[in-house]
């Protein structure tokens, strides 16, 4: 399959329950990553402002930003593409006319077929593993995930309990599919570990310097 728009190999899915804000997480993502902005409960103006902040970070770091919603809003607000929910699949043609990257979620066979008909550039297939964001949801497992990936047609992206190590394992086990991966919690956990490490280093520096951090150790 020839894909119109190449997609990043790794993604952050925004989630309003995250303790660490999505803009801060975006600043920590490896260059070339992607972000799907959801935050559906925000008022329209607040959601627009959040997207614009993300776009600013994205331009500096080479990130791709997709807005979950409608293609016309994604284009008007300056996103690189749109993440269409299944009930909005009929808007896929509009997304292509506007030149947007197009992704869709896939959880079962019916949704995989719908994504294929929509000619989605990428499909977030979930949950591959048990995940805290959907407690109690049955994981697909590798065999079912692979079947849906082949059926959906677009670039397959694994979501659900994913992290870097699991992504590398998945790539080794999927032959020529070359899947991407996406996460919610993994990026937040990485940021928290980085913050804890920085705090530990700063604390050590203060102790070594009689309670005064050495110059350049802090940012205001």
Buried (B, 14 or more C-beta within 10 A) or exposed (E): EEBEBEBBBBBBBBBEEBEBBBBEBBBBBEEEBBBBBBBEEBEEEEBBEBBEBBBEBBEEBEBBBBBBBBBBBBBEBBBBBBBBBBEBBEBBEBBBEBEBBBBBBBBEEEBBBBBBEBBBBBBBBBBBBEBEBBEEEEBBEBEBBBBBBEBBBBBBBBBBBBBEEBBEEBBEEBEEBEBBBBBBBBBBEBBEEEEEEEEEEBEEBBEEEEEEBEEEEEEE
